[in-house]
Amino acid sequence: MTQNKKNKGPFQFLQFSVIGVSNAGIDIGTLNLLLLLFHTDERGLLLLFNTIAYTLAVANSYFWNASFTFQHSAKGSNRQRILFIVQGIVSLGVNNLVFIASNTLLESFGVPNWLRYNVAKGLAMLLSFIASFFMIKYFVFKKSKKN
């Protein structure tokens, strides 16, 4: 195994992580902006705000990961786009589930709104980030056998 192939997985994860930081800024920033403009504790609106924030971050993720992290296997094909959307929906489900569950748990301990929302969002982002990396690497931008 060449040195390049040995380091590819960790290097891809590092690139994915750096892009993830920009995604996190978009995700957290959008959620906090929406909560600042339209403060709510209503679960349906929290899910809507979280979904909007997450969707913007996923669009950013697709652009940068297809352009850099997985550029050698990203063909821009309809299949890859569909698989990316599917993984985005699965990751959104993970993100929303963890966000609402964490928010509810923290609320029962009396954690203040702003802190509760952001801690819940952080946990949701962490778990959906990990799920997203593996789905993108092994399903969406999977290298074909001939590469």
HUSUL-V298970 format. One record per backbone hydrogen bond with DSSP energy under -0.5 kcal/mol. CO is the residue of the C=O (numbers start at 1). NH is the residue of the N-H. E is the energy in kcal/mol with one decimal. If there is no record, write none. Layout:
CO_NH_E / CO_NH_E
This chain:
2_6_-2.2 / 3_7_-1.9 / 4_8_-0.7 / 5_9_-0.6 / 7_11_-2.7 / 8_12_-3.1 / 9_13_-2.4 / 10_14_-2.2 / 11_15_-2.7 / 12_16_-3.1 / 13_17_-2.2 / 14_18_-2.3 / 15_19_-2.5 / 16_20_-2.0 / 17_21_-1.5 / 18_22_-1.3 / 19_23_-2.3 / 20_24_-2.7 / 21_25_-2.1 / 22_26_-2.1 / 23_27_-3.1 / 24_28_-3.2 / 25_29_-2.1 / 26_30_-2.5 / 27_31_-2.3 / 28_32_-2.8 / 29_33_-2.3 / 30_34_-2.7 / 31_35_-2.5 / 32_36_-2.2 / 33_37_-2.5 / 34_38_-2.8 / 42_46_-2.4 / 43_47_-2.6 / 44_48_-2.1 / 45_49_-3.1 / 46_50_-2.6 / 47_51_-2.5 / 48_52_-2.5 / 49_53_-2.4 / 50_54_-2.6 / 51_55_-2.5 / 52_56_-2.0 / 53_57_-1.8 / 54_58_-2.5 / 55_59_-2.1 / 56_60_-1.8 / 57_61_-2.4 / 58_62_-2.7 / 59_63_-1.9 / 60_64_-2.2 / 61_65_-3.0 / 62_66_-2.4 / 63_67_-1.6 / 64_68_-2.2 / 64_69_-0.7 / 65_70_-3.0 / 68_71_-1.2 / 70_73_-1.1 / 70_74_-1.7 / 73_75_-0.8 / 77_81_-2.4 / 78_82_-2.8 / 79_83_-2.8 / 80_84_-2.6 / 81_85_-2.3 / 82_86_-2.6 / 83_87_-2.8 / 84_88_-2.2 / 85_89_-2.3 / 86_90_-2.4 / 87_91_-2.9 / 88_92_-2.4 / 89_93_-2.3 / 90_94_-2.2 / 91_95_-3.1 / 92_96_-3.4 / 93_97_-2.5 / 94_98_-2.6 / 95_99_-2.6 / 96_100_-2.7 / 97_101_-2.5 / 98_102_-2.7 / 99_103_-2.3 / 100_104_-2.5 / 101_105_-2.4 / 102_106_-3.0 / 103_107_-2.2 / 104_108_-1.7 / 105_109_-0.8 / 106_109_-0.6 / 106_111_-2.1 / 107_110_-1.5 / 112_116_-3.0 / 113_117_-3.1 / 114_118_-1.9 / 115_119_-2.7 / 116_120_-2.5 / 117_121_-2.3 / 118_122_-2.3 / 119_123_-2.3 / 120_124_-2.3 / 121_125_-2.8 / 122_126_-2.2 / 123_127_-2.2 / 124_128_-2.3 / 125_129_-2.3 / 126_130_-1.9 / 127_131_-2.0 / 128_132_-2.5 / 129_133_-2.4 / 130_134_-1.7 / 131_135_-2.1 / 132_136_-2.9 / 133_137_-2.9 / 134_138_-2.2 / 135_139_-1.7 / 135_140_-1.7 / 136_141_-3.1 / 144_147_-1.7
